[in-house]
Amino acid sequence: MMPNTDQFRVAFVDQDDFYGSIIKERLGHDGSVNVQHYSSGLALIDQLHEEPDMVVVDQSLPDVSIRGLFDLIKLYNQKASLVVLSRNSQKNIESDEQIHLANKQIPKDENAVRNLTDLIRIHLLSFQDFIWV
């Protein structure tokens, strides 16, 4: 089945569905945003043919590396926005690499839902401008 190109497609990859369900609740009412939650990187890989416009990935996925996942996503959709949800603000070599690969890094803190919602709304406006031009 071909993806609906009139909707902005967001894939959340996180073992905990809290963030994905909140974002879906906040942005999914008007039908312009389609939020799908995947509990593992492998589950997302099985559905990459749907070509999400934005992929939000928990930094601590146990089943795939962020680099490998992002490389696969870009094979399907070069224009996909990549966002990493980080569990802490301490930097290390792995998180530096993830920051370089991702378009945005958002800490999983008390502001994460608001920051994600705002980021998706900004991308949605750009997406809608592209669709209607």
Buried (B, 14 or more C-beta within 10 A) or exposed (E): EEBEEEBBBBBBBBEEEEBBBBBBEBBBEEEBBBBBBBBBBEBBBEBBEBBBBBBBBBBEBEEBEBEEBBEBBBEBBEEBBBBBBBEEEEEEEEBEEBBEBBBBBBBBEEEBBEBBBEBBEEBBEEBEEEEEE
